[in-house]
Amino acid sequence: MSDATLRTITLQNEEIFQESVKLYLSGHNHDSGMHIPIKHPNVAIYNRMSSNKQERHSQEFAMRQFANVMGFDYDECNIYNDDAVSALKNPSFEDRDEGKRLMQDIANGTIDTVYSFKVDRLFRRMAQGASWMDLMAKKYPKVKVITTDCAMPMDTSQGRMMWHMLLMLSENENTKRQERTQSGMQSKTERLEKTSSAVFGWSEYDSGQRNFTNGKDVGPLIKMEPCWHEQAVIEYVHLAWKMDKGDSFSKIARSLNKWHIPTAMGKEWSPTAISRLIKKPSAYQDQLHQFERPKRLIKAPFRGFKPAVRAINMKLFP
């Protein structure tokens, strides 16, 4: 077969492929931002994913099945995907890009039916969920909102009771998760294990053990110990702020920068960083009692200052 024949077949296949793509796009809704015609422009499917892609795939799979049960094809509806959006940090629809767009479409009269996986995909806090229910009842009473865990309409007494119960359970679940996380972080801090990014006043070192998180080996177990040169700087900052109220955060920052004292991230100090150092000290500061304080600490202007050792400089990670 000649090259000319091969080119002809290739071009024909390419044309067929492009035509198939056009036909597919004409009846499907994507996240590409393109205005694609859909068969049910009045129906919205809202997905909120807190973090990873796996969560999106499982949620989308469930919603495809749910949409079929309700008599719709998932791809023939308006899809609103809020990816990597925490309901804790973004409690209402106005705090989320796609949630805000959904509410605008509801206000414009474009959407009259909303499907979602569960109530906790819409809200994680009782207050915001209840306020939204009141808003929908007053301004958009004809809009139906249905989830897989609550098929009863919100405008009925049973539906409202079920929604309130689910919202209460959702917030309680979130609170318990936070408490477990805080408890775990506190335990790690008490054991002087690294839990966050570099902390000013503290050096990091390889404990020789492995760090297992959720049953997975995530690398060397990094532990913390005081860097007394940086601890001396912390004491100076607190003293300067307490003894002379005229020493503003800006003035203290300028002094540290003039003395070439870097932050934990190796950058220059800002008034915000000084404020944080004073008003929101690291939890590790509560563990200083585990160490013997040197009899003498270096004083301002901190000649011979040596910054803390950080794990990133030890090349422990790829």
Secondary structure in CASP SS format (residue, H / E / C, confidence):
PFRMAT SS
TARGET T0000
AUTHOR 0000-0000-0000
METHOD secondary structure of the structure
MODEL  1
M C 1.00
S C 1.00
D H 1.00
A H 1.00
T H 1.00
L H 1.00
R H 1.00
T H 1.00
I H 1.00
T H 1.00
L H 1.00
Q H 1.00
N H 1.00
E H 1.00
E H 1.00
I H 1.00
F H 1.00
Q H 1.00
E H 1.00
S H 1.00
V H 1.00
K H 1.00
L H 1.00
Y H 1.00
L H 1.00
S H 1.00
G C 1.00
H C 1.00
N C 1.00
H C 1.00
D C 1.00
S C 1.00
G C 1.00
M C 1.00
H C 1.00
I C 1.00
P C 1.00
I C 1.00
K C 1.00
H E 1.00
P E 1.00
N E 1.00
V E 1.00
A E 1.00
I E 1.00
Y E 1.00
N E 1.00
R E 1.00
M C 1.00
S C 1.00
S C 1.00
N C 1.00
K H 1.00
Q H 1.00
E H 1.00
R H 1.00
H H 1.00
S H 1.00
Q H 1.00
E H 1.00
F H 1.00
A H 1.00
M H 1.00
R H 1.00
Q H 1.00
F H 1.00
A H 1.00
N H 1.00
V H 1.00
M C 1.00
G C 1.00
F C 1.00
D C 1.00
Y H 1.00
D H 1.00
E H 1.00
C E 1.00
N E 1.00
I E 1.00
Y E 1.00
N E 1.00
D E 1.00
D C 1.00
A C 1.00
V C 1.00
S C 1.00
A C 1.00
L C 1.00
K C 1.00
N C 1.00
P C 1.00
S C 1.00
F H 1.00
E H 1.00
D H 1.00
R C 1.00
D H 1.00
E H 1.00
G H 1.00
K H 1.00
R H 1.00
L H 1.00
M H 1.00
Q H 1.00
D H 1.00
I H 1.00
A H 1.00
N C 1.00
G C 1.00
T C 1.00
I C 1.00
D C 1.00
T E 1.00
V E 1.00
Y E 1.00
S E 1.00
F C 1.00
K C 1.00
V H 1.00
D H 1.00
R H 1.00
L H 1.00
F C 1.00
R C 1.00
R C 1.00
M H 1.00
A H 1.00
Q H 1.00
G H 1.00
A H 1.00
S H 1.00
W H 1.00
M H 1.00
D H 1.00
L H 1.00
M H 1.00
A H 1.00
K H 1.00
K H 1.00
Y C 1.00
P C 1.00
K C 1.00
V C 1.00
K E 1.00
V E 1.00
I E 1.00
T E 1.00
T C 1.00
D C 1.00
C E 1.00
A C 1.00
M C 1.00
P C 1.00
M C 1.00
D C 1.00
T C 1.00
S H 1.00
Q H 1.00
G H 1.00
R H 1.00
M H 1.00
M H 1.00
W H 1.00
H H 1.00
M H 1.00
L H 1.00
L H 1.00
M H 1.00
L H 1.00
S H 1.00
E H 1.00
N H 1.00
E H 1.00
N H 1.00
T H 1.00
K H 1.00
R H 1.00
Q H 1.00
E H 1.00
R H 1.00
T H 1.00
Q H 1.00
S H 1.00
G H 1.00
M H 1.00
Q H 1.00
S H 1.00
K H 1.00
T H 1.00
E H 1.00
R C 1.00
L C 1.00
E E 1.00
K C 1.00
T C 1.00
S C 1.00
S C 1.00
A C 1.00
V C 1.00
F C 1.00
G C 1.00
W E 1.00
S E 1.00
E E 1.00
Y E 1.00
D E 1.00
S E 1.00
G E 1.00
Q E 1.00
R E 1.00
N E 1.00
F E 1.00
T E 1.00
N C 1.00
G C 1.00
K E 1.00
D E 1.00
V E 1.00
G E 1.00
P E 1.00
L E 1.00
I E 1.00
K E 1.00
M E 1.00
E E 1.00
P E 1.00
C C 1.00
W H 1.00
H H 1.00
E H 1.00
Q H 1.00
A H 1.00
V H 1.00
I H 1.00
E H 1.00
Y H 1.00
V H 1.00
H H 1.00
L H 1.00
A H 1.00
W H 1.00
K H 1.00
M H 1.00
D C 1.00
K C 1.00
G C 1.00
D C 1.00
S C 1.00
F H 1.00
S H 1.00
K H 1.00
I H 1.00
A H 1.00
R H 1.00
S H 1.00
L H 1.00
N H 1.00
K H 1.00
W C 1.00
H C 1.00
I C 1.00
P C 1.00
T C 1.00
A C 1.00
M C 1.00
G C 1.00
K C 1.00
E C 1.00
W C 1.00
S C 1.00
P H 1.00
T H 1.00
A H 1.00
I H 1.00
S H 1.00
R H 1.00
L H 1.00
I H 1.00
K H 1.00
K C 1.00
P C 1.00
S C 1.00
A H 1.00
Y H 1.00
Q H 1.00
D H 1.00
Q H 1.00
L H 1.00
H H 1.00
Q H 1.00
F C 1.00
E C 1.00
R C 1.00
P C 1.00
K C 1.00
R C 1.00
L C 1.00
I C 1.00
K C 1.00
A C 1.00
P C 1.00
F C 1.00
R C 1.00
G C 1.00
F C 1.00
K C 1.00
P C 1.00
A C 1.00
V C 1.00
R C 1.00
A H 1.00
I H 1.00
N H 1.00
M H 1.00
K C 1.00
L C 1.00
F C 1.00
P C 1.00
END
